[in-house]
Amino acid sequence: MIKKLKIENWKLEIPTKRAGFTVLESIVAIAILSLSISGAFSAVQQSLSEYIITRDETRAFYLAQEAIEVIRNKRDNNQLNRIANPASPNTWLYGITQNASDPCYFGRVCRVDAVFTPPSLTYCNSSSWGNCSYLKQNQSTFMYGYTTGNTTTFKREVQIESITADEIAVIVRISWNKGPISKNFMIKTFLFNWAGTL
């Protein structure tokens, strides 16, 4: 038995739909991926920048609060000394603004150094803001002062205003630079002659 061979016409078919990406599709995919990655980096950069600003503002607040506490402590010690020794000529503002020679006399700008015991007040040779020297931070104790340590970007200045014979306003201004941007923070509190006239 003889088989018949049948010859068929075979055609080579090339599919018109190709699998894979075209160059245009690849470019669009890369662009979308790049935008999403740069957006994430931008968010991280913004968060870091906000953290640094918040950190500096927090330091400024605590530096201002420290100066107010030094003045308040001096006032309280003066009051306790007056109660213990009523014949003393020193008032509740002794060493602060009692005499025209005091460093923080009304209208003057002075600086507070809390590192010393007792803390020191120093006149900044001016009645306007911006003339006090920069604070330094001691790298072993991390305390801020004016004698030892690395110079920081913070300036702490204090000015005292007379409200009445038994009331003063203590204004503390902290200023600092962050790159080309100058920042400042001011806090004002009122102190009273709580012991009254002795």
C-alpha positions as CSV (number, residue, x, y, z in Angstrom):
1,M,0.0,0.0,0.0
2,I,1.3,3.2,-1.0
3,K,0.6,6.3,0.9
4,K,0.0,9.4,-0.9
5,L,1.9,12.3,0.3
6,K,0.2,15.5,0.3
7,I,2.2,18.7,0.1
8,E,0.6,21.7,1.7
9,N,1.6,25.2,1.3
10,W,3.1,26.5,4.5
11,K,3.1,30.2,5.1
12,L,5.3,32.0,7.5
13,E,3.0,34.2,9.5
14,I,4.5,37.2,11.4
15,P,2.2,38.3,14.2
16,T,1.2,41.9,14.0
17,K,0.8,42.3,17.8
18,R,4.2,42.2,19.4
19,A,4.8,41.2,23.0
20,G,7.0,43.6,25.2
21,F,7.2,47.4,25.5
22,T,7.7,50.0,22.9
23,V,10.2,52.8,23.4
24,L,7.4,55.2,24.1
25,E,5.9,53.0,26.7
26,S,9.2,52.6,28.4
27,I,9.8,56.4,28.5
28,V,6.4,56.9,30.0
29,A,7.0,54.2,32.7
30,I,10.4,55.7,33.6
31,A,8.9,59.2,33.9
32,I,6.1,58.0,36.2
33,L,8.6,56.1,38.3
34,S,10.9,59.1,38.5
35,L,8.1,61.4,39.5
36,S,7.0,59.1,42.3
37,I,10.5,58.7,43.6
38,S,11.2,62.5,43.5
39,G,7.9,63.1,45.3
40,A,9.0,60.8,48.1
41,F,12.4,62.5,48.3
42,S,10.8,65.9,48.4
43,A,8.5,64.8,51.2
44,V,11.5,63.5,53.2
45,Q,13.4,66.7,52.6
46,Q,10.4,68.9,53.7
47,S,10.0,66.8,56.8
48,L,13.7,67.2,57.7
49,S,13.5,70.9,57.1
50,E,10.5,71.2,59.4
51,Y,12.2,69.1,62.0
52,I,15.2,71.5,62.0
53,I,13.0,74.6,62.3
54,T,11.0,73.0,65.1
55,R,14.2,72.0,66.9
56,D,15.6,75.5,66.8
57,E,12.3,77.1,67.9
58,T,12.1,74.7,70.9
59,R,15.7,75.6,71.8
60,A,14.8,79.3,71.5
61,F,11.8,78.8,73.8
62,Y,13.9,77.1,76.5
63,L,16.7,79.6,76.3
64,A,14.1,82.4,76.7
65,Q,12.5,80.6,79.6
66,E,15.9,80.1,81.3
67,A,16.6,83.8,81.2
68,I,13.2,84.6,82.8
69,E,13.8,82.0,85.5
70,V,17.2,83.6,86.3
71,I,15.5,87.0,86.7
72,R,12.7,85.5,88.7
73,N,15.1,83.6,91.0
74,K,17.1,86.8,91.6
75,R,13.9,88.6,92.5
76,D,12.8,85.8,94.9
77,N,16.2,85.7,96.6
78,N,16.0,89.5,97.0
79,Q,12.6,89.2,98.6
80,L,13.7,86.4,101.0
81,N,16.7,88.5,102.0
82,R,14.4,91.5,102.6
83,I,12.1,89.4,104.8
84,A,15.1,88.1,106.8
85,N,16.7,91.6,107.1
86,P,14.0,94.3,106.8
87,A,16.6,97.0,107.5
88,S,18.5,96.2,104.3
89,P,18.6,99.1,101.8
90,N,18.2,96.5,98.9
91,T,14.9,96.4,97.2
92,W,13.2,93.5,95.4
93,L,15.1,94.6,92.2
94,Y,18.6,94.6,93.8
95,G,21.2,93.6,91.2
96,I,18.6,93.7,88.4
97,T,17.3,97.3,88.0
98,Q,17.5,98.9,91.5
99,N,20.3,101.3,90.5
100,A,21.2,103.0,87.2
101,S,24.5,101.1,87.3
102,D,22.7,97.7,87.2
103,P,23.3,95.8,83.9
104,C,19.6,95.4,83.2
105,Y,18.5,98.8,84.3
106,F,15.2,99.9,82.7
107,G,15.5,100.4,78.9
108,R,18.9,98.7,78.6
109,V,19.5,95.4,76.8
110,C,21.5,92.9,78.8
111,R,22.4,89.2,78.6
112,V,21.9,86.4,81.2
113,D,24.5,83.8,81.7
114,A,23.0,80.9,83.7
115,V,26.2,78.9,83.8
116,F,27.6,80.8,86.8
117,T,26.5,80.5,90.4
118,P,24.9,82.8,90.9
119,P,23.9,83.6,87.3
120,S,25.4,86.8,85.9
121,L,23.7,89.7,84.2
122,T,25.8,91.7,81.7
123,Y,25.0,95.0,80.0
124,C,25.3,94.7,76.2
125,N,26.3,98.4,75.7
126,S,23.0,99.3,74.0
127,S,19.4,100.0,74.4
128,S,18.4,98.3,71.2
129,W,18.2,94.6,70.2
130,G,20.9,92.8,68.3
131,N,24.0,94.0,70.1
132,C,24.6,91.1,72.6
133,S,27.1,88.4,71.7
134,Y,26.2,84.9,70.5
135,L,25.7,82.1,73.0
136,K,28.3,79.3,73.2
137,Q,27.5,75.7,73.9
138,N,29.8,73.7,76.1
139,Q,30.3,70.3,74.3
140,S,30.7,68.3,77.5
141,T,27.8,69.7,79.6
142,F,25.7,71.0,76.6
143,M,24.9,74.1,78.6
144,Y,24.6,77.5,76.9
145,G,26.7,80.4,78.2
146,Y,29.2,83.0,77.1
147,T,32.6,81.9,78.3
148,T,33.4,78.4,77.0
149,G,32.2,76.1,74.1
150,N,31.4,76.4,70.5
151,T,29.7,79.6,69.3
152,T,26.1,78.9,68.3
153,T,23.8,80.9,66.1
154,F,21.6,82.0,69.1
155,K,21.6,85.4,70.7
156,R,19.7,85.9,74.0
157,E,18.9,89.4,75.0
158,V,16.8,90.7,78.0
159,Q,15.1,94.0,78.5
160,I,13.2,95.1,81.5
161,E,10.4,97.7,81.6
162,S,9.0,99.4,84.7
163,I,5.2,99.0,84.9
164,T,4.6,100.2,88.4
165,A,6.6,100.4,91.6
166,D,5.6,96.8,92.3
167,E,5.6,95.4,88.8
168,I,8.1,94.9,86.0
169,A,7.9,93.4,82.5
170,V,10.8,91.1,81.5
171,I,11.2,90.7,77.7
172,V,13.5,88.1,76.4
173,R,14.4,88.0,72.7
174,I,16.1,85.0,71.1
175,S,17.4,85.4,67.6
176,W,19.2,83.0,65.3
177,N,20.1,82.3,61.7
178,K,19.3,79.2,59.7
179,G,21.1,79.6,56.5
180,P,20.1,82.9,54.9
181,I,16.9,83.1,57.0
182,S,16.9,85.2,60.2
183,K,14.5,84.1,62.9
184,N,13.6,85.6,66.3
185,F,11.4,84.7,69.2
186,M,10.2,87.0,71.9
187,I,8.6,86.2,75.3
188,K,7.3,88.6,77.8
189,T,6.4,88.0,81.4
190,F,5.5,90.1,84.4
191,L,7.1,89.9,87.8
192,F,5.7,91.5,91.0
193,N,6.9,92.6,94.3
194,W,5.1,89.8,96.1
195,A,6.6,90.7,99.6
196,G,5.2,94.2,99.4
197,T,6.6,97.0,101.5
198,L,8.5,95.8,104.5
